[in-house]
Amino acid sequence: MTRAESYQQYPPKNTLKNNEKTVSNFSDKLLISSMGKDYNIARTALSSAPDIREDLIYSIKERIKNGTYEVSGEAFAEKILENFFRRPLNPNIFI
């Protein structure tokens, strides 16, 4: 007996006869936790917010243009080292 003949001996499983319908008592449900809902609200709010704070950028640009923008050397060095080590070194120094 060849392989093809052995496959033909057995009818395929899970076949329906003509006009035969399957009935299922199960239905799909989707439950979203309150944390998931809060996450979705936060994600939506975040996606609508601009990536760049234009008001802050405008203020800094104007102060640079007028020559009134000042940054302490210590604060500048602190930020460089903070970015280098990826952790704050002295939380009392701000730019």
C-alpha positions as CSV (number, residue, x, y, z in Angstrom):
1,M,0.0,0.0,0.0
2,T,1.4,3.4,-0.9
3,R,1.3,6.4,1.3
4,A,-1.4,8.1,-0.8
5,E,-3.6,5.0,-0.5
6,S,-3.3,4.9,3.3
7,Y,-4.4,8.6,3.5
8,Q,-7.4,7.8,1.3
9,Q,-8.6,5.0,3.6
10,Y,-9.5,7.3,6.5
11,P,-11.9,10.2,6.0
12,P,-10.6,13.6,7.2
13,K,-11.5,14.6,10.7
14,N,-13.7,17.5,11.6
15,T,-15.6,17.5,8.4
16,L,-19.2,18.6,8.3
17,K,-21.9,16.9,6.3
18,N,-23.9,19.0,3.9
19,N,-26.1,21.6,5.7
20,E,-24.7,20.6,9.1
21,K,-24.0,23.6,11.4
22,T,-21.9,23.8,14.6
23,V,-23.4,25.4,17.6
24,S,-21.3,26.9,20.4
25,N,-22.4,28.1,23.7
26,F,-19.2,30.1,24.2
27,S,-18.8,33.7,23.5
28,D,-15.7,35.9,23.5
29,K,-15.4,38.5,26.3
30,L,-13.0,41.4,26.7
31,L,-12.5,42.7,30.2
32,I,-10.3,45.7,30.8
33,S,-9.1,46.4,34.3
34,S,-9.4,49.9,35.8
35,M,-5.6,50.1,35.6
36,G,-5.8,49.3,31.9
37,K,-8.4,52.0,31.4
38,D,-6.3,54.5,33.3
39,Y,-3.3,53.6,31.2
40,N,-5.3,54.1,28.0
41,I,-6.5,57.6,29.1
42,A,-2.9,58.5,30.0
43,R,-1.6,57.2,26.7
44,T,-4.2,59.2,24.8
45,A,-3.4,62.4,26.8
46,L,0.3,61.9,26.3
47,S,0.0,61.4,22.5
48,S,-2.0,64.7,22.2
49,A,0.7,66.7,24.1
50,P,3.5,68.2,22.1
51,D,6.9,66.7,22.3
52,I,8.5,70.1,22.7
53,R,7.4,72.8,25.1
54,E,7.2,75.7,22.7
55,D,6.6,78.3,25.4
56,L,9.7,77.3,27.3
57,I,11.8,77.2,24.1
58,Y,10.6,80.6,23.0
59,S,11.4,82.1,26.4
60,I,15.0,80.7,26.4
61,K,15.5,81.8,22.8
62,E,14.4,85.3,23.6
63,R,16.7,85.5,26.7
64,I,19.7,84.2,24.6
65,K,18.9,86.8,21.9
66,N,18.7,89.6,24.5
67,G,21.9,88.4,26.2
68,T,20.0,87.8,29.5
69,Y,20.2,84.0,29.6
70,E,22.6,82.9,32.3
71,V,23.7,79.4,33.3
72,S,26.1,78.8,36.2
73,G,29.2,76.9,35.3
74,E,28.6,74.6,38.2
75,A,25.1,73.7,37.1
76,F,26.3,73.2,33.5
77,A,29.1,70.8,34.7
78,E,26.6,69.0,36.9
79,K,24.3,68.3,34.0
80,I,27.1,67.0,31.8
81,L,28.2,64.6,34.6
82,E,24.6,63.6,35.3
83,N,24.1,62.7,31.7
84,F,27.4,60.9,31.6
85,F,26.7,58.8,34.7
86,R,22.8,58.8,34.2
87,R,22.1,59.7,37.8
88,P,21.9,62.9,39.6
89,L,25.0,63.8,41.6
90,N,23.8,66.9,43.5
91,P,20.0,67.4,43.5
92,N,20.4,71.0,44.8
93,I,21.9,72.3,41.6
94,F,19.4,73.1,38.8
95,I,19.8,74.8,35.4
